[in-house]
């Protein structure tokens, strides 16, 4: 008796596993949704608590503050005042006694009057927020929110500046610089900007690990550079001490083309590897894409107290290239990867939105692929697909691509005619191989299969 096929059972098992996983995700979403609803209820209940140990929910002044706190008009007024303050900040000069100051400014009386009026409005806003939900003692108190703490800091600095207590002193200049923090108040009222800042903050711990890795690689390569290039980048400032001459010949005076006499000196470039600190600074220069001078200087190194010679130590370039790969390229990719991952993990500003984004990604991973065109089932197409999926054929195709790349990289200006003809011949051969592979793909999967596959 022939055993029944096991394929439907396997498919059913995979389907059940997928459904179980989706049910777990839905359960998690529902649990967090319940928590979110409970948080909203707690916040509403928090409005019923006594704030500042004085005002309960039935007090007339607190009810007025709660009404203003949830008023769209009140929020619009605060936003407008912040924007106007930022605009006025542009027309406020750094100092009134700057000679020949050519940029447009506003009268000092206008700026002072507006600064006082906006400060009064922000103080009213602070009172409304505090009376609505409390200052510190309640669950949703004003100062328990990080964005409110930033607002409160800007408000305190503006108030101290307006009082004129430290006018004329060094601290007054610090208070004047605090005006540049006023545009930060817009972030609190823009959901998109808050998401961006929160995402950046969540990436700080992994970015810290990247900084540790980068510092470690900087120290290691700095030690290697000190041993490899330490005290070897010196050169004479004037001609007359070319290789194999060196420090001994770089003495006395030199007459230049204009007939002037100039003293010779044994000069060290601003980037060098004479100590660990100098070596790390030179590598930092390399890390900021200013590596050309360091690269060529390392390739011209001869020996200590001897003048450099062009391409005398070509293999020293491998040291600079290695640091470019590890300390610059790899580390930059780590930075970008962690930041992008932080943004992807914090696209939503609420728990529900973040859970929904994760749930959507999970569904996208397990959902079946849909093809517009079906694969041909004739014997020729099946044989072509079998050949295309054969590991040896795929390896042969990869080797052909790599060999073709090597030949293309070997082309240079002024090559002999025979070499150019050989390059043209190999291009023709590899083109025919590629065309044959394309024909096999079309025959195996059909024209529609080629359209379905984005690759």
N, C-alpha and C positions, 0 to 999 in steps of 0.2 A: 504494500500500500504506500503510495507516494505521500510524503508529508506535505501539509499545506504550506503555501509560501509565507515567509516571515516578514516581507517588506511592508504590508499594511500595518502590521503590529508595530514595527519600528517607527513608521510615520506617525501612528497614533501616539506612541510614547513620546516622541519629540513634541507633538502638538500639546499633549498634556503637560509636559515640562514647561513649555512656553506659556501656557495659560496659567500655570501655578506661579511663574515668575511675575507675570503681569498682574495677577491678583494680589501678590505681595506688594507691588508698587502702588496699586490702587488703594490697598489698605493703608499704606504709609501716607499717601496723599490725603485720605479721609481722616486719618488720625491728626495730621498736621492742620488740616482744615478745621477740625474740631478745636485744636489748640488755638488757632487764629481767632475763631469765633469767641472762644473763652477769653482771649486777650482783649478783644473789643469790649466784651461784657465787663471785664475787670477795669478797663479804662473808663467805661461809662460809670461804673461803680466808684472809681477813683474820684470822679467829679462830685460824688456825693460826700466825700470825706471833708473834714474840717481842715482848711489850709491856714498856714501861719498861726496855728493854734487859736484863731479868732473867728474866721468866717466859715459858716457851713453853707450847704447847698441852697438854703432858703433865703440867704441874705441878699438884699436887693442889689448891692454893689457887685457881689460875686456873680449874680445872674446876669448883670449887664456885661461883665467881663467875659463870661462864657458865651454870650451872644456875639460879642465882638470877635472873640477868638475863632468862631466858626463862620464869621461873616466874610463873604467874597469881596464885598466893597472894602472892608478893612484891609484884607490881604492885598488888594489892588493898590490901595493908598500907600502901604508900606513898600511894595515893590516899586512904585513910581518914585517915591522919595529916595530909595536906594539908587535907582538908575540916574536920577537928576544929580545926586551927590557924586556919582562916578563921573558924570559929564563935567560938573563944576571942578572936580579934581584935576581934570585935564588943563583947565584955564587958570589954575593956581600955580604961580611961579615958585621955584625952590626958595627964592629970597627976593625981597623987594628992592634991594640995592645993587642988583646985577647990572653993570653998565652995558649999554647997547643990546639989551634983551629984545630980540626981534620977533618972538613968538606972541600970538594973541593972548591977552590976559583980561581978567575981569577986575573991576574995582575992588579994593580991599574991603570996603564997607559992605558991598554986596555979598562977597564971599563970607565975611564974618556973620552977617545977618542970616544967610542961608544955613551956615554951619550951626548956629544957635537954634534955629527953627527945626532943622532936621534932628538935632540932638534931643530936643523936646519931644518930637514925635516918636523917636526910638525909645525914650524913657517911658512914654505912655504905652508903647507896645510891650516893653519889659514888664510894666505893672500889670497889664492885661494878661500876659502869659502866666505870671507868677500867681496872681489871684485866681486864675482859672484852675490850675493844677498843682499849685504849691511851688516852693523854692527847692527844698531838699527832703522834707520829711515824708512826702507821699510817694507812691510807686512810680508815677509818671511825672515826677517833679521836673521843673525847668532845667536845673543844672545836672540832671541825670542823663541828658542827651548831649552827645559830643558836639553836634552842630550848634546847640544852644550855648554850650560853653564857649565856642568860638565867638558867637554873637556877643556874649556877655563880656568877653575879653576886649573886643573892639569897642564896646559901649563904655567900659571903664576907662580905657585909654583916651577916648574922645572926651569923656567927662572931665578927666584930670587936665587935659589940654585946655578945655574951655574955661576952667577955673583960673588959669594963669598962675598957678602956684609956683611952677618951675620955670617961669618965663625968663629968658635970658641965660639960663644955665645950659650945661651939656645935656641934661636929661630932656630939656625942651626939644632939642633936635631929634632925640629918639621918639618923643611923642609925635613930632611932626611926621616922621617916617611912618608912624603907625597908621597914618591916613591911607597908605597904600593897601592896608588890609580891608578897607571898606568894600571893595568889589567881591571879597570872599563871602559876604552876606548873601549874594545872589545865589551861591551854590546851595544854600539851605532850602531855597524856594524853587529850585529847578530839579525835578526828579531825575532827569537824565544825567545831570552833572553829579548828583549825589551817587548814582550808580557807578559812574566812572571813578570817583574818588574812593568809594567803598571797595571797588574791585582792585584799585591800586594798593589800598591798605592791606587787603588780604594777600597780595603777592609779596609783601615785605618779608615774611619769614623765609620763603624759598629763595627770594632774591638775596637775602643775607647769606644763605648757604653758597650761592653762586659767588658772592663777593669773597667768602672765605676761600673757595677753590681758586679764584683768580689771584688772590693775595699769595696763596701757597705757590701757585705756578710762577708768579712774579719773583718770589724769593728764590725758588729753585733755579730758574733761568738766569737770575741775577748772579748767583754763585757760579754757575757755569760760564757766564760771560766774563766775570772777573778773572777766572782762571784762563780763559781762552784769549781775551783781548785786553787784559789789564795792562796799562802803561805802554800800549803798542800803537795808539792812534796819533801819536805826535808827528808833526811834519814841520819843515822849515817854512817861514813866512815869505822868503824870497828865493828866486832860482839860484843855482850854484851848489846845492847839496843834494842832488838827485841820487837815487839808488845806484850803486850800493853805498854811497856816502850816507852820513847820518848826523848825529848831534855834534860831533867834533868839528865837522866841516861847516856847520851852521853857526858861524861866529864872524865877528867883524862887521864891515859895512858892505852894502851892495849899491851899485849905481844903476838906477833904472833907465828906461828908454828916454825919459825926459831930461836926464842928466842930473837928477837929484840923488843924493846919497841917503840910504835908509839903513837902519841897523837890522841885522838878522836876529831872529829869535826862534827858539824851539817851542812851537805853539801846540797846545792841546785843544781840540775842538770842544764846543760847548756840550756835546754828548760824548761821554767816555765811559769806560768800565773799570776805572782805577780803584773804586771802592764799591761796596755792596749798595750803598745809597745811590751813588752815581750810576751804577749799573741798572738799578731799578728805575731811575729817572729816564735813562736812555731807552729802556724797554717800554716805559709808559709812552714815550714819544713814538715808538714803533706801534704801540697799540692804538694811537690816534691817527693812524694812516700816514704818518710822516716818517716812513721807514726808508725812503730812497737813499738819503745821505748816510744813514747808519749801515744800510746794506752795502753800498759801494765802499765805504770806509773799511768795513770788516773784510771785504774781498781784496783790498789793497795792502793789508797788513803784511809786514815782513818779519821783523824781530824787534826787540827792545833797543831803543836808541839808534834805530836805523830808519832812513826815509822810506815811505811807502812806495810801492811799485804797482802799476795797474794790473789787476787780476793775478796778483802773486799768490793769494790764498783764496782761490775760488770756492773751495769747499766750506769756508766760513759762512757762506751765504745760507747753507743748510740750517745753521743755528738760528738765523733771523727768520727764515721761512718756517721753521718748526714753531717758534714762538708766535708767529702770525697765525698759524693754524690753531694752536692750543690756546694761546692767551687772548686772541682777538676774535677769530672766526667762531671757534667752538663756544667760547664764553658769551659772545654776542647772541648766538643762537639759543643758548640756555636762558639768557635774559628774556629774549623775545618769547620763547616757549612758555616760561612761567607766567609772563604777563598776559599772554593770550589765553592761557589756561585759566588764569584768575578771572578774566573778563567772561569767558565761556561759563564758568561756574557761578558767576554773579550777574547774569543778564537781567534777572528779575530783581525788583526792589523789595519784594516780599517773599516769605517762605513758600507760598503757594506757587508763585511764578517760577522760582528756582526749581521746585519739585516738578512743575509741569515741563520745564525745559529738559530736565533730566529724563523724565518719562517719555517725552517726544523723541529724544535721542535713542532711548532704549527700544522704542517701537520701531524706529528706523533701522536699527541693527537687526532685529529679528523678523521684520516683515519680508515676505517672499518677493523675489524679483519677477517682474513681468516683462515679457518679451513681446514685441509687436509682431515679429515674424518668427515662424517655427523653423527648426532646422530641417533640411532635406533628409529624407530617409532612404534614398537610393544607395546602391552599393558603392558607387564612385565617391559620393559625398562622405559616406561613413569611413572609407579608406583614407580620404584626405584629412578628415578630422583626427583619425588615429595617428597619421603621420605627423600632423601639427602638434599633437599632445605628446609625442614620443620625446623622451628626455634627451636622447642623443641629437635629435634634430634641433631642439631648442638650444642646446649647448653649441651646436654648429652655427646656428644663426647669431648667437651672442658673440662667438669668436670672430665671425665675419665682420660684425659691427666694430669690434675693438680693433681689429687689424686695419680696417678702413680708416678709423680715426687716427691711428698711428701714422699711416701714410699721409693723411691730410695735414697732420701736424709737422711732418718732416719737409714739407714744401718750403722753399726759400727763394729769395730773389737771386737771379743770376745762375740758376742751376743749369747743368749741362743738358743738351737736347735729348740725350738718351734717357736721362733721369726723368725729364718731363714726360717723355713718351711712355715710360714705365708707369708713372703716376696716372696718366690718362687710361692706360690699359687696365690697371687695377680698379679704377673708378667704373669702367665699363663692366668688368667682371662682377663686382659687387652690386652694381645696379641690376644686372640680369638675375643675380641670386635673389635680390629683394623683390624684383618683379615676379619671379617664380613663386616666392612665398606668398605674395599678394594673390596670385592666381589660385594657389592652393586654398587660401582662406575663403575666397569667393566661391570656389567649387565646393568646399566643405560645409560652409555655413550659409551660403547663398548671399545674394546682394542685400537682402533684408537683415541677415545676421550681422553683416558688416555695419549697417546703420544702427542696430541695437547696441553694439559694443562701442562705447565712447573712445576706447583706446584705438 
